[in-house]
Amino acid sequence: MAERPADKTATGKTIAGFSKLSKRGKIKWIVENFFKDPENVMHELMSYWHHNEDQQKILDNFSENAISNYPLPYSVAPNFLINGRTYCVPMVTEESSVVAAASAGAKFWMERGGIHAMVSGTTKLGQIHFKWNGPLDFIEQHLPEIRQQMLDDAADILKNMQARGGGVGDMTLRTPGGLPHCAQLLIAFETCDSMGANFINSCLESFSASLERYITHSEGLSDDHREFERIMAILSNYTPDCLVRAWVECPIKALGNFGGGMTAEDFAEKFHAAVQIAQADPYRAVTHNKGIFNGIDAVVLATANDFRAVEACGHAYAARNGRYASLSTCDLRDGLFRFALEVPLALGTVGGLTALHPMARRSLELLGNPGARELMMIAASTGLAQNFSAIRSLITTGIQYGHMKMHLRNILLRLQATETERDLAQSHFADRKVSFRAVQDFLQQIRSATNER
């Protein structure tokens, strides 16, 4: 039976009922209306479908209107020694130098005692926002009773999480400035090894209904104060108490020499100055922290956690003192070099996509099936190693030297270099600076020489 086409406008660029089309139907409509070579584009999009139909169905269910897959490299960074345990860290990223930098940083510190990490908290937060013209001290006074009513009403939602050792923590009444009659309950949650977004949101929606019932049926309020408006109930991705620290340290002399006459002492002083600049200058701090998240995000993606939430929280934490600053610090004292990172990371190792995505399961297996706390330490350690390597490059050879070496392969692919040309280029640029123009000129020279023979 032929597929019934979705309704289209006269221009063909908009459509009603698109989500009801099959995947092939969606692709067909897209390529016929937006591409000059529909047949080849359709074939290309379908070529990225997973050969295993069951696996493809899982991927299709992750997002609405899925028509194909978008492959990214799945890489590993070996030689991570974290708290005395060795890891091979899975990383998903498209930036060519990230994995190399993380690996180099890990190896450097593996030979100097490894990376140390600790989790100081795993508290996550949710909010109930509401409008009410009654006296807020009434809620403050009755909060223990309100809390108990909330817990009783949400008993079915809480049961499994409480059995695993999680549940609901403190509840705090807050009033955002400048919003008349608006208030919120800020509620703490412990979700164990789960990131817990669905659990928290389910609890909050139940809690907000309980709060409304309590207010509107309370005998201690006048009729004028019974009008209560729920605005929204939602988790907060700002989790400043879900905090992990990672650090490395060694005698300054043990840092070694870095070529060009730079001693260990010179390196330590220059490194320290670079981190201080990132502490003082927001323009530098943004790029500095972006480098940290190059490493963290790659691990978060590989384990199917929410990298957007992690990034948003991290950047908010970087500005917690009223000015955006570096997430990492450097200290030189008593002949010791210490480099540290402190970042909030709300991660999970059970439930959600971590249980559904086949590669996420393999990533966790590769890491020894860690709990959430251990994964937090691994991700933070990867960010620290990444940041160390980036700063080391900046203050020694310059960032472009190593980055463009890694980028050489991409330039050669873009210029359609043959295997022989790629080998010649790798040798030619082994001790030369890489740029797109330099590679292009090199290929032209060897191609001209070949044509003249």
C-alpha positions as CSV (number, residue, x, y, z in Angstrom):
1,M,0.0,0.0,0.0
2,A,1.4,3.4,-1.0
3,E,2.3,5.8,1.8
4,R,-0.1,8.6,2.1
5,P,1.8,11.9,1.6
6,A,1.7,14.6,4.3
7,D,0.0,17.8,3.5
8,K,2.3,20.4,1.9
9,T,2.0,24.1,1.2
10,A,2.2,25.5,-2.3
11,T,5.9,26.2,-1.9
12,G,6.8,22.7,-0.7
13,K,9.0,24.1,2.1
14,T,6.6,23.5,4.9
15,I,4.5,20.5,5.8
16,A,1.7,19.4,8.1
17,G,1.8,15.9,9.6
18,F,5.5,15.4,9.0
19,S,5.9,13.3,12.2
20,K,3.3,10.8,10.9
21,L,5.4,9.9,7.9
22,S,7.7,6.8,8.0
23,K,11.4,7.5,8.1
24,R,11.8,6.8,4.4
25,G,8.8,9.2,3.8
26,K,10.5,11.9,5.8
27,I,13.7,11.6,3.9
28,K,11.9,11.5,0.6
29,W,10.1,14.8,1.3
30,I,13.2,16.5,2.6
31,V,15.5,15.6,-0.3
32,E,12.8,16.4,-2.9
33,N,12.3,19.9,-1.4
34,F,15.7,21.0,-0.1
35,F,18.4,19.3,-2.2
36,K,19.5,19.5,-5.8
37,D,20.5,15.8,-6.0
38,P,17.6,14.0,-4.2
39,E,18.6,10.5,-5.2
40,N,22.2,10.7,-4.1
41,V,21.3,12.6,-0.9
42,M,18.7,10.0,0.0
43,H,21.2,7.2,-0.5
44,E,23.8,9.0,1.6
45,L,21.4,9.6,4.5
46,M,20.3,6.0,4.5
47,S,23.9,4.8,4.3
48,Y,24.4,5.9,7.9
49,W,21.6,3.8,9.2
50,H,22.8,1.1,11.6
51,H,23.1,-2.3,9.9
52,N,21.4,-3.9,13.0
53,E,17.7,-3.0,12.8
54,D,17.2,-3.5,16.5
55,Q,20.0,-1.1,17.3
56,Q,18.6,1.4,14.8
57,K,15.2,1.3,16.4
58,I,16.8,2.2,19.8
59,L,18.6,5.1,18.2
60,D,15.4,6.3,16.4
61,N,13.5,6.5,19.7
62,F,16.0,8.9,21.3
63,S,14.7,11.8,19.3
64,E,11.7,13.0,17.3
65,N,11.7,13.0,13.5
66,A,15.0,10.9,13.3
67,I,15.9,10.3,9.7
68,S,19.6,9.1,10.0
69,N,22.5,8.9,12.3
70,Y,25.3,11.5,12.8
71,P,28.5,9.6,13.5
72,L,31.2,11.0,15.8
73,P,34.5,9.4,16.5
74,Y,34.5,7.1,19.6
75,S,38.1,7.4,21.0
76,V,39.9,6.3,24.1
77,A,42.6,8.0,26.2
78,P,44.8,5.5,28.0
79,N,47.1,5.9,31.0
80,F,44.8,7.7,33.4
81,L,45.9,6.9,36.9
82,I,43.2,8.3,39.2
83,N,43.3,7.6,43.0
84,G,45.8,4.8,42.3
85,R,43.5,3.0,39.8
86,T,44.3,2.9,36.1
87,Y,41.6,3.8,33.5
88,C,41.3,3.8,29.7
89,V,38.8,6.7,29.3
90,P,36.2,6.7,26.5
91,M,35.8,10.0,24.7
92,V,33.4,11.2,22.0
93,T,34.5,14.4,20.3
94,E,35.0,15.8,16.8
95,E,37.9,18.1,17.7
96,S,41.1,16.5,16.5
97,S,43.5,17.5,19.3
98,V,41.3,16.8,22.3
99,V,42.0,13.1,22.8
100,A,45.7,13.5,22.1
101,A,45.9,16.3,24.7
102,A,44.0,14.3,27.4
103,S,46.2,11.2,26.7
104,A,49.4,13.3,26.9
105,G,48.3,15.0,30.2
106,A,47.3,11.6,31.7
107,K,50.7,10.1,30.8
108,F,52.6,13.0,32.1
109,W,51.0,12.8,35.5
110,M,50.9,9.0,35.6
111,E,54.7,9.2,35.9
112,R,54.3,11.7,38.8
113,G,51.9,10.0,41.1
114,G,48.7,10.2,39.0
115,I,45.6,12.4,39.4
116,H,43.8,12.7,42.7
117,A,40.0,13.2,42.9
118,M,37.3,13.4,45.5
119,V,33.5,14.1,45.5
120,S,32.3,16.5,48.2
121,G,28.6,16.1,47.5
122,T,26.0,14.7,45.2
123,T,23.0,16.9,46.1
124,K,20.7,17.8,43.2
125,L,18.1,20.5,43.3
126,G,14.5,21.1,42.1
127,Q,12.2,24.1,42.3
128,I,8.5,24.8,42.7
129,H,7.7,28.3,41.6
130,F,4.3,29.8,42.6
131,K,2.4,33.0,43.0
132,W,0.6,33.7,46.3
133,N,-0.4,36.9,48.0
134,G,-0.5,35.3,51.5
135,P,2.0,35.7,54.3
136,L,5.1,33.6,53.4
137,D,5.9,33.1,57.1
138,F,2.8,30.9,57.2
139,I,4.6,28.5,54.8
140,E,7.8,28.8,56.8
141,Q,6.0,27.9,60.1
142,H,4.1,25.0,58.5
143,L,6.9,23.7,56.3
144,P,7.5,20.5,58.3
145,E,3.8,19.6,58.0
146,I,3.8,20.6,54.3
147,R,6.9,18.5,53.7
148,Q,5.3,15.4,55.3
149,Q,2.2,15.9,53.3
150,M,4.3,16.1,50.1
151,L,6.2,12.9,51.0
152,D,3.0,11.0,51.8
153,D,1.3,12.0,48.6
154,A,4.4,11.0,46.5
155,A,5.1,7.8,48.4
156,D,4.7,5.6,45.2
157,I,7.2,7.9,43.3
158,L,9.7,7.9,46.2
159,K,9.6,4.2,47.1
160,N,12.2,2.8,44.7
161,M,14.6,5.7,45.1
162,Q,14.4,5.5,48.9
163,A,15.1,1.7,48.8
164,R,18.3,2.5,47.0
165,G,19.3,5.0,49.7
166,G,18.2,8.2,47.9
167,G,15.2,10.5,48.4
168,V,14.3,14.1,49.4
169,G,16.5,16.4,51.5
170,D,16.0,19.9,52.7
171,M,13.3,22.3,51.5
172,T,13.9,26.0,51.6
173,L,11.5,28.8,50.9
174,R,13.0,31.5,48.7
175,T,11.7,34.8,47.2
176,P,13.3,36.0,44.0
177,G,13.9,39.7,44.1
178,G,11.7,42.0,42.0
179,L,8.9,39.6,41.4
180,P,5.8,40.6,43.4
181,H,3.9,37.7,45.1
182,C,6.3,35.2,43.6
183,A,8.1,32.6,45.7
184,Q,9.7,29.2,45.3
185,L,10.5,26.1,47.3
186,L,14.1,24.9,46.6
187,I,14.2,21.2,47.3
188,A,17.3,19.0,47.6
189,F,17.4,15.4,46.2
190,E,19.8,12.5,46.4
191,T,19.4,10.2,43.4
192,C,22.3,7.8,44.0
193,D,23.8,6.5,40.7
194,S,21.0,7.9,38.6
195,M,21.1,11.4,37.2
196,G,17.5,11.5,38.3
197,A,15.9,14.1,36.1
198,N,12.7,12.2,35.6
199,F,12.5,11.2,39.2
200,I,13.0,14.8,40.4
201,N,10.5,16.3,38.0
202,S,7.9,13.6,38.9
203,C,8.4,14.4,42.6
204,L,8.2,18.2,42.0
205,E,4.9,18.0,40.1
206,S,3.4,15.9,42.9
207,F,4.8,18.2,45.6
208,S,3.5,21.3,43.9
209,A,0.0,19.8,43.8
210,S,0.3,18.9,47.5
211,L,1.4,22.5,48.3
212,E,-1.5,23.9,46.5
213,R,-4.0,21.7,48.3
214,Y,-2.4,22.5,51.7
215,I,-2.7,26.3,51.0
216,T,-6.2,26.3,49.5
217,H,-7.7,24.0,52.3
218,S,-5.9,25.5,55.3
219,E,-8.1,26.7,58.1
220,G,-5.4,29.1,59.3
221,L,-5.8,31.4,56.3
222,S,-8.4,33.9,55.3
223,D,-10.4,33.5,52.0
224,D,-8.3,36.2,50.4
225,H,-5.1,34.2,51.0
226,R,-6.4,30.9,49.6
227,E,-5.7,31.9,45.9
228,F,-2.6,30.0,44.9
229,E,-1.1,29.8,41.4
230,R,1.3,27.1,40.5
231,I,3.7,28.5,37.8
232,M,6.1,25.6,37.3
233,A,7.8,22.7,38.9
234,I,11.2,21.7,37.4
235,L,14.7,20.5,38.4
236,S,17.5,23.0,38.3
237,N,20.6,22.1,36.3
238,Y,22.6,24.4,38.7
239,T,23.9,21.9,41.3
240,P,26.7,23.7,43.2
241,D,26.6,21.1,45.9
242,C,27.1,18.2,43.4
243,L,30.8,18.9,43.5
244,V,34.0,17.1,42.4
245,R,37.6,18.1,42.9
246,A,40.6,16.8,40.9
247,W,44.2,17.7,41.4
248,V,47.8,16.9,40.6
249,E,51.0,17.8,42.5
250,C,54.7,17.1,42.5
251,P,57.9,18.9,43.4
252,I,58.6,21.6,40.9
253,K,61.9,20.0,40.0
254,A,60.1,16.8,39.0
255,L,58.3,18.6,36.2
256,G,61.3,18.2,34.1
257,N,62.7,20.3,31.3
258,F,60.6,21.5,28.3
259,G,63.2,22.4,25.7
260,G,64.3,25.7,24.4
261,G,66.1,26.4,27.6
262,M,62.9,26.3,29.7
263,T,63.6,24.8,33.1
264,A,61.1,23.2,35.4
265,E,61.1,26.4,37.5
266,D,60.5,28.6,34.4
267,F,57.6,26.3,33.3
268,A,56.0,26.4,36.8
269,E,56.1,30.2,37.0
270,K,54.8,30.6,33.5
271,F,52.0,28.0,34.0
272,H,51.0,29.7,37.2
273,A,50.8,33.1,35.5
274,A,48.6,31.6,32.7
275,V,46.1,30.2,35.2
276,Q,46.1,33.5,37.1
277,I,45.3,35.3,33.9
278,A,42.3,33.0,33.4
279,Q,41.3,33.8,37.0
280,A,41.4,37.5,36.4
281,D,40.3,38.0,32.7
282,P,36.8,36.7,31.6
283,Y,37.9,36.8,27.9
284,R,40.6,34.3,28.7
285,A,38.6,32.4,31.3
286,V,35.9,31.4,28.7
287,T,38.4,29.8,26.4
288,H,40.3,28.3,29.3
289,N,37.1,26.7,30.7
290,K,36.1,25.6,27.2
291,G,39.3,23.6,27.1
292,I,38.3,21.9,30.4
293,F,34.9,21.0,28.9
294,N,36.7,19.6,25.8
295,G,37.7,16.8,28.1
296,I,34.7,16.6,30.4
297,D,32.1,16.7,27.6
298,A,33.8,13.9,25.6
299,V,33.4,11.6,28.6
300,V,29.9,12.8,29.3
301,L,28.9,12.1,25.7
302,A,30.6,8.7,25.7
303,T,28.5,7.7,28.7
304,A,25.3,9.2,27.4
305,N,24.9,11.8,30.1
306,D,23.6,15.3,29.5
307,F,26.5,17.5,28.4
308,R,24.3,20.6,27.9
309,A,23.3,20.4,31.6
310,V,26.9,19.8,32.7
311,E,28.2,22.8,30.6
312,A,25.4,25.2,31.8
313,C,26.1,24.3,35.4
314,G,29.8,24.6,35.1
315,H,29.7,28.0,33.5
316,A,27.2,29.2,36.2
317,Y,29.6,27.9,38.9
318,A,32.5,29.7,37.2
319,A,30.6,33.0,37.8
320,R,29.3,32.2,41.3
321,N,31.3,35.0,42.8
322,G,29.8,37.7,40.5
323,R,32.6,37.5,37.9
324,Y,33.3,34.7,35.4
325,A,36.7,33.0,36.2
326,S,38.7,29.9,35.7
327,L,37.5,26.6,37.1
328,S,41.1,25.5,37.7
329,T,43.7,26.9,40.0
330,C,47.5,26.6,40.3
331,D,49.6,27.0,43.4
332,L,53.3,27.1,43.9
333,R,54.4,26.7,47.5
334,D,57.3,25.2,49.4
335,G,58.8,23.9,46.2
336,L,55.6,22.1,45.1
337,F,53.5,22.5,42.0
338,R,49.8,21.9,42.5
339,F,47.2,22.2,39.8
340,A,43.5,21.6,40.7
341,L,40.0,21.7,39.2
342,E,36.7,22.1,41.0
343,V,33.5,21.6,39.0
344,P,29.9,20.6,39.7
345,L,29.0,17.4,37.7
346,A,25.6,15.9,38.0
347,L,26.1,12.5,36.3
348,G,24.4,9.1,36.3
349,T,25.4,5.5,35.5
350,V,22.0,3.9,35.7
351,G,18.7,4.6,34.0
352,G,18.0,7.0,31.1
353,L,20.2,6.7,28.0
354,T,23.1,5.2,30.0
355,A,21.0,2.0,30.1
356,L,19.6,2.2,26.5
357,H,22.5,3.4,24.4
358,P,24.7,0.4,23.4
359,M,27.9,2.3,23.3
360,A,27.2,4.0,26.6
361,R,27.0,0.6,28.2
362,R,30.3,-0.3,26.6
363,S,31.8,2.9,27.9
364,L,30.8,2.2,31.4
365,E,32.1,-1.4,31.1
366,L,35.4,0.0,29.8
367,L,35.6,2.1,33.0
368,G,34.8,-0.9,35.2
369,N,31.1,-0.1,35.6
370,P,31.6,2.9,38.0
371,G,29.0,4.4,40.2
372,A,28.0,8.1,39.7
373,R,30.7,9.3,42.2
374,E,33.5,7.5,40.4
375,L,32.3,8.7,37.0
376,M,32.3,12.2,38.3
377,M,35.9,11.8,39.3
378,I,36.9,10.3,36.0
379,A,35.2,13.1,34.0
380,A,36.8,15.8,36.2
381,S,40.2,14.2,35.9
382,T,39.9,14.1,32.1
383,G,39.1,17.8,32.2
384,L,42.1,18.5,34.3
385,A,44.4,16.5,32.1
386,Q,43.0,18.3,29.1
387,N,43.5,21.7,30.7
388,F,47.0,20.9,31.7
389,S,48.0,19.9,28.2
390,A,46.4,23.0,26.7
391,I,48.2,25.4,29.0
392,R,51.5,23.5,28.6
393,S,51.2,23.9,24.8
394,L,50.3,27.6,25.1
395,I,53.3,28.5,27.2
396,T,55.8,26.3,25.3
397,T,55.3,25.6,21.5
398,G,52.1,27.5,21.1
399,I,48.6,26.0,20.8
400,Q,48.6,25.8,17.0
401,Y,51.7,23.7,16.7
402,G,50.2,20.6,18.2
403,H,46.6,21.3,17.1
404,M,47.6,21.7,13.5
405,K,49.7,18.6,13.6
406,M,46.5,16.7,14.5
407,H,44.5,18.7,12.0
408,L,46.9,17.7,9.2
409,R,44.9,14.5,8.5
410,N,41.7,16.5,8.1
411,I,43.4,19.0,5.7
412,L,44.7,16.1,3.6
413,L,41.3,14.5,3.5
414,R,39.7,17.8,2.4
415,L,42.4,18.2,-0.3
416,Q,41.7,14.6,-1.5
417,A,45.3,13.4,-0.9
418,T,46.1,9.9,-1.9
419,E,47.6,7.4,0.6
420,T,51.1,8.1,-0.9
421,E,50.6,11.8,-0.7
422,R,49.4,11.5,2.9
423,D,52.5,9.6,3.9
424,L,54.8,12.1,2.2
425,A,52.9,15.0,3.9
426,Q,53.2,13.4,7.4
427,S,57.0,13.1,6.9
428,H,57.3,16.6,5.4
429,F,55.4,18.3,8.2
430,A,57.0,16.3,11.1
431,D,59.2,19.2,12.1
432,R,57.3,22.1,10.3
433,K,54.4,24.2,11.1
434,V,51.1,23.1,9.5
435,S,48.6,25.4,7.8
436,F,46.0,24.8,5.1
437,R,48.0,26.9,2.6
438,A,51.3,25.1,3.4
439,V,49.7,21.7,2.9
440,Q,48.0,22.8,-0.3
441,D,51.3,24.2,-1.7
442,F,53.1,20.9,-0.7
443,L,50.6,18.8,-2.5
444,Q,50.8,21.0,-5.6
445,Q,54.6,20.6,-5.7
446,I,54.6,16.8,-5.5
447,R,51.7,16.5,-7.9
448,S,53.5,18.8,-10.4
449,A,56.7,16.8,-10.0
450,T,54.8,13.6,-10.6
451,N,53.1,15.0,-13.8
452,E,56.5,16.1,-15.2
453,R,57.9,12.5,-15.1
